[in-house]
Amino acid sequence: MNHTLQRTWSAVLFDLDGTITDSAPAITDSLAHMFRTLELPVPGESELLRYVGPPLLDTLRALAGFNEEQALAALAIYRENYVGHSVNAPVFPGVAGVLAQVHAAGIPLALATSKPESMAVPILEHAGLAEYFQVICGATDDEVRSAKADVVAEALRRLQEAGVDTEHAVMVGDRSYDTLGAAVNGVPTILVEWGYGSPAEAEQAMAVVHSADQLRTLLLG
């Protein structure tokens, strides 16, 4: 099947950070707090933005050079600070309308985020968006399920368990992690330009959109 021409999607999976909500300020503030608490130099803003999107435990090891024990301790400090700020992340302009229209069209929606599910649920509830999602799937608190491919697989499994046809599902995200994680599960990805990715990350995407109107057109025709 030519995914580029596909317009009748049987399900739509959405990333959260950088796709639905502008969570970067709260994330980078909590990361800076974490580094200060650990009495380490605080990276610059552009470096901190590299932490936004992928599973944080992975980036603490890859970018900060922490070993497993250090990464887990740092993650605990980060989460303690972040949990009080996360629900206030603003929704990107037009995205709530797209979610409402996709839901109204009868297309099942699922959230597939590398953020812990225990954090993702209250964020969507606070934003008034949880009602649109048939499935809200995220990482486990212990990070055993945190890789995007695993989160997407679990979201698809839950949709299928609910009787949803996922053969023609599509992912909406903002980073290459979304594209690659969805591809492992045979799902094409639409990348949004308003998120935290770079132009190079769009190479494997089915399409790239710069506005909510463009996204609506690709999802609903």
N, C-alpha and C positions, 0 to 999 in steps of 0.2 A: 504493500500500500504506500502511496505517496502521501506522507504525513503533511506535507506542505499544502496539499489541496483539501485535507480533511477539515470539515467544518462542523460535522455532527458529532460532537464529543459525547461519549457515554459517561464520563466523569472528569472532573477538573480537580487537580491537586495544587494547593498553594503553599509556597514557603511563607514564613512570617516576617522575620527581620529583613528589612530592606525591600520587601515586596508588598506587604500589607501595612506594616508599621515602621516609622522612622525611629528605630530603637538605638541607633548608634550613639547619640549623646549619653544616654543612661549607661550603655555598655562601656564606653570609653571612660566615663567618670568612675565607674566601679572598678575598672581595670587600674586606673591611676591610684585609687584608694588601696587596691590590693598591693601594688608595687611599693607604695609608701609604707604600708603596714609591715611589709617584709623587709623594709629598709633597703630597697633597691632603687636604682635610678628609674625615673618614670620616662618611658619612651615618648617621642613626639606624637602629635595627633595623627599624622599620616601612618606611622607605624602601628599605633593602637587600632586604627581602622582595619588593619590586616587581620585582626582577631575576630572581626564581625562576620558571622556567616558559618564558618566551619565549626565542628565540635570543639568547644573551648579546651577540653583536656588535651586534645591533639595539638592545638596551637600553642598551648603553654609549654609543651615538650618541644615542638618544632621551632617556635620563634623565640621563646624565653630561655630555652635550653634546660628546662627543669627535668629532673628524673621523675619516675612515677610517684614517689612519696612526696616530693616537693610540689609536683603538679596538683596532686589531690589536696594538699594543704592550702595551696594558693586558690584552688577552685572553691573551697569552703569559705575562705575570706571574701572572695568575689561575690559569691551567691548571697552571703549574709547582708552585704551592702546593696546588692542589685535588687533583691526581692521587693524592697520597699519603694523602688522607683519604676520598676518594669511596667506596672499597669498603666502608667501615665504616658506611655509612648504614643505620640499622635499617629493617626491613620493618614497615609498619603492621600492627597486630593483625588477624588474620583473613584478610589478603590472600593469604598463601601457601596457605592452605587453599582459597580460592576458585580460585586458579590450578590447584592440584592437581586439584580436582573438575571444572573445565572441561576440563582436559586428559584426565582419565579418562573424561569423557563423549564424547570423540572430536571435540571442537570445536577446530579449529586456532587457535592463539594466535600473535599477532605483537606485538612491541614496536614502538612508533612514538614516538620521543622526539626532542626538539630537542637533547638532550645528544649530544656526539660519540659515534658508534657505537663507537669505540675505547675509550671510557670505559664505555659502557653494558654491553658484553659482560662485562668482569671484575666489574662490580657484581652482575650477575645470577648469575654463576658463584660469587662469594664468598657470596652469599645462598642458594645451592643451588636457584635458580629457573630457571636457563638451560635445564634439561632439558624444561621445560614448553613452551618456545617453538619453534615451527617456523621463525619468522623473527625476527631481532633487527635492527631498522633504526633508525638514528639519523642525526644530521647528519654530514656529511663533516668531516674535520679542518680543511679550508680554508674551511668555512662556506658553500661554494657551494650545498650542499643543507642548509638549516637551517630554512627556513620550515615550519611544521607541515603545511601543505597538501602541500608537496613530499615531506616525510617519509612522510606517510600514503600518498601516491600510490606511492612506492617500495615501501613495505611491502605494499600491495595487489598491485603488480606482481610482487613476489617470491612472494607466496602463489599468485597465478595461475600463475606459472611452475612452481610445484610441484604444480599440478593442483587447487588449492583453489578452490571456488566462493565468490566474494566478493560475490555479488549481495545477500545478506542479512547483511552484516557490520555490526558495531557497534563504536564507539569507547568506551573508558572513560578518563576524564581528570578533571582538577580545575580547569582554567582555561578561559576563553572561547577561548583560542588553540586548545585541543583541539577544542572545538565547531565553531569556524569553519573550522579546517583540515580536519576530517573532512567538514563540510558541502560544501566545495568538491568533494570526491570522492563526494558522494552518500551519505555514511555518517552515521547518527544517532549521538548521543553520550549516554552516561550520565555525569553528573558526580558525583564523590564529595565529600562535605562535609568530610572529614578533611584535605583538601589545603590549598592556599594561595590559592584563589580567594575572591571575595566573593559575597554573595547575588545581586548584580546580574549576575554573570557566568553565572548559571544560566538566564537568560531563554530562550536558544535551545536548551537541552538537551532531549532527549527525556524525561529523568527525572533526579531528584536522589536520591541515597541517603546515609544517614548512618551506615550500618553495613555490615560485610562480609556479614552475613546478608541484608540487603536486596539487596545487589549480587548475591549468589548466586542469589536468587530471580528477579531480572530476567534473569540470564544462563542459568539452567537451568530456570526454571519451577517 
